[in-house]
Amino acid sequence: MSSGAESSSSLNGELKFLSTDERTRLVENIVGHLMEAQDFIQKRPVQNFSKVDAEFGQRVMDGRSLGKPGKDKTGANL
């Protein structure tokens, strides 16, 4: 069994090898799966991604907020 620190560093290494387009598709995929979950459930993966890669976590957080009712869904910086 791996520790959380090992998992984080492993994921960080994986994210570094993704192209810009691949990272964008991954963010869109994650956001799409999180949209139907309650806020408290959505926050944990955002926090985990932010620990691994602050910019990636911010993109997931920004994408989440765009999908909420009353938010403008245009101009997403994904």
N, C-alpha and C positions, 0 to 999 in steps of 0.2 A: 504494500500500500504506500502510495506517495504522499508526502506532506503537501499542505497548501502552498508553501514556498516553492517546492519543486514544480508543482503544477503551474504556478504563475510564471516562473521563469521559462518553462517549456512552452507555454502559450505565447509568451512574449517573443521567443525565438521564431515561432510559427508565423506570427503576424508580420515580422520583419521581412519575411520572404514573399509576402503577397504583394502583387502589383497594386497600383492605385485603383484600377478597375476592380480587381478582386476584393480589395478592402471595402470598396463601395458596395459591391454585391453582397458581401458578408454583413455589412451594417444593415442594408435593406432587408435581408433575410431575417436577421435577429429582430429588428424592429417590427417586421410583419408578424412574427410569432409572438411577440410580447404585447401587441396592441389589445388583444382581447383579455389579457390578464389584469387583475386588480393592481392599483398603484403600488401597494406594499410588496407585491410579488415582482413587479417590474423593477423596483429599485435595487434589489440584490444583484442581478446580473450587471446592471449599470455600474454599481460600486465595484464589482469584481473586475470588469473590463477596465475601469478607470485605474485600478491598482496595477494592472499589467501594462496599459498604454493609455496615458491620460487623454491624448487626442482621439483615440478610438472610442474610449468611454464617453467622451463629450459628444462625438458624432452619434452614438447610440442614444444618448440622452436627448439630443436635439431632435432626432428622428421620432422619438417617443412623443415629445411634446407637440410635434406637428400633427400627429394623428388624433389628438384629443378634440372633442366637439368644440366648435367655436374658434378653432385655430385655423390660420391660413395655411393650406397644405402646399402652396406654391413656393418655389424658391428654396427648397430644402438643400441644406449644405451637407448632403450625404456624400 
